């Protein structure tokens, strides 16, 4: 090996170390910013009396928490382009039930490890949170029940399903109309996927499918 080769290798190693340090710094800043936003919403929640406004703040806090959960599990030094999503799906579903303090609701998980592009992780996390909270707040409002969450990928398609055995949709209504349902539809479009809603007999079943990406 010539001196020129050694100098070239040393230069590449130094550049790699510099980029690694920069990547860690950016990741740290993102996590700190998310924590700051979370703290602001927590403070606002404490100062907001019970009622519709408090629920709006609570929902915003839950959505920030969903994105934060992705970044907690994202290892930028492992593979910053891909993300194993089943663990965060489990975390978010469990957190939603625990936060609601619904000891009368049983959560059943049927999850298969599936890797998605990192850019898909945050929209997926938000969808999970919205669907589980919808089951808690509407399908199982004031009644005991079961929420079943399924997740996995096959033939290049990721599938998430959330099913409850609650009251289902009111007669004549074919799909939920609230903000959460609108957000899920928009996020599914962002993932180039689709949302299917069907009676759960009893309850409601929502399935989101989208390409696994590259």
N, C-alpha and C positions, 0 to 999 in steps of 0.2 A: 504494500500500500504506500502510495507516494504521499509527500507532505501536502500536496494539493487535495488529495482525497481526504486526508485527515481533517484538513481545514474545512472542507465542504461538509463532512459529517458533523463536525463540531458546530458549524453554523446552523445546520438543520436541527440538531438537538437543542440548541439555544432558542431557535424560533419556536419549536414545539413546546418547550417549557414556558415561553412567553405567552403563547396562545392558550395553553392549559390554564395558566394563572388568570388570564383574562376571562376565560370561560367560567371559571369558578367564581370570579368576582361578579360577573353579570348574573349568574344564578343566585348568588347571595343577595344581591340587590333586589332581584325580583321577589324573593321570599320575604325580605324585609318590607318591601312596599306592600305586599299582600297582607302582612301582619299589621302594618299601620292602618290600612283600610279596614281590616277586621276590627281593630281597636276603636276606630271612629264609630263604626256601626254598633259595637257593644255599648259604648258610652251613650249613643243616641237611644238605644233600646232601653237603657236604664232610666232615661229621662222621659220616656214616652208612656203615657198612661194606657191602661188596657183599652182595646178598641181596634177599629180598622187600621188606624195609622200605625199602631204597634205591630200588627200583623205584616204590614208592608215592610217595615224595618226588619222584622224577623226574617222575612223571605229574602230580602237583600243580603242579610248576613249569611243565611244558608247558602246562597249562590256564591258568595265570596269564599266560603269554607270549601265548597266543592272544587273550585279552581285551586285553592291552597292545597287540598288533598293530593291533587295531581303533582304539584311541584314538590311536595314532601317525598313522594315516591320516585320522582324522576332523578336518575343518576346521570348527570351530564357527562361524567367521565367514563361511563360504561358504553352507552350508545345513545347519544342525544337525539337521534332521529326516530327511535322506536321506543315503545312503552308497553309493558305487560299490564293489561288493563283489568284483569279479573280481581286482583287484590283491592284496587281502588273502588270497584263496583261493590264489593263486600263492605268495605269501610263506610261508604256513603249510605248504603241501605241500612246498616246497623246504626250509624250515627243518627239518621233521620228518625228511626223508631225510638232510640234512646232519648233524643232531644225532646220528642213529643211526650215522653214519660207515659207511654202506652204499654203498661204491663199486661193489658188484656189482648194485645196484638202479638201473634207469633210470626216471626220472620223465617221463611224457609229459602235457602239459597241452593241453586243448582248451577254452579259456575265451572267453566272449563278455561284454563289459561289460554289467553289469546293476545297476540302482539299486534298493536296498531301503530301507525305513524304518530309521532308525538303531537302533530298538529290536530289530530282527531281526539286526543285525550280530554281536553277541557270541554268541548261540546258534549262528549259522551258523559262526562261526570255531571254536567249540568242536567242532562236528560234524566239520568238515574235519580238525582235528587228530586226533580220535579215530579216524576211519576210515582215515587214512593210517598212523597208528601201528599200528592193528590189522593192516593188511596187512604192515607191516614185522615185527611181533613174532610173528605167527601164520601168515599165509599164506605169507610168504617167509622164515620163520625158518630160518637155516642154508642158504639156497639163493639163487642169483641169480634175478632176474626183472624184471618191468616193472610199474609202477603207473601207471594212466591215470586222470587226474582231469578230469572235464568239468564245466562250469558255464555257465549262461546262463538266460535268461528268455524266455518266449513266452506270449502270450495271458493275461497276468496271473499266470503260474505260474513260480516259480523252481525250477530243477532242478540238483541236485548229484549227480554220480556218481563213485564211486571203485571201480575194478576192478583186480584183480591176477591174475597167471597162476600163483599159488602152489598150495598143496595143497588148497585148498577146505575144506569142512566135513567132519568125520568122518562115516562112514556112520551114518545114522539121525538125524542132527542137522539140523534145518531152519533154524536160526538161531543165531548166536553167543549165548553165555549169560553172558559176563563183565560186569564193571562198566562197561566202555566201551560195550558194546552197549546196556546198560540206560540209560546216560546219553544216548546218541544218541536212543533212543526217547523219552525224557522231553523232550529239547530239541526234537525234531520235534513233539511234542504242543504244546509252548509256542508253536511257530510255526504251529500249526493245520495241520500237514502230516502226511505219512505216509512210512514207510520201507519199501522193497521190497528183498528180498534174493534173489538168484538165482545158480545155478551159473554160473561164468564160462567153463567148458569150455576150458582148465582154470581153476582159481582160483575167485574169488568176486567178485560184482558187487553193490554196494550203491547204491541210488538214493534220494535224499531229495527230495521235492517239497513245496512249500508256497506259499500265496498270496503274491503280491508285496506285498500290503498297500497302504496309502494314505498 
